[in-house]
């Protein structure tokens, strides 16, 4: 199966690429690796049956988790 990855800076598409995956677990791994690689940007993944995205960038998520762990 093929998933389309979209890297966004706001609403501007910074990069798009397709990746093959064989299972849902592999797709989630690819998604998380992509989020880490593009940490300052939003990453969306679209498949024929679902769209994966987070409301925060990976960098924002790490900062929030660090702040929460210090409280």
Secondary structure, 3 states (H helix, E strand, C coil): CEEEEEEEECCEEEEEEEEECCCHHHHHHHHHHHHHHCCCCEEEEECCCCEECCCCCHHHHHHHHHHHHCC
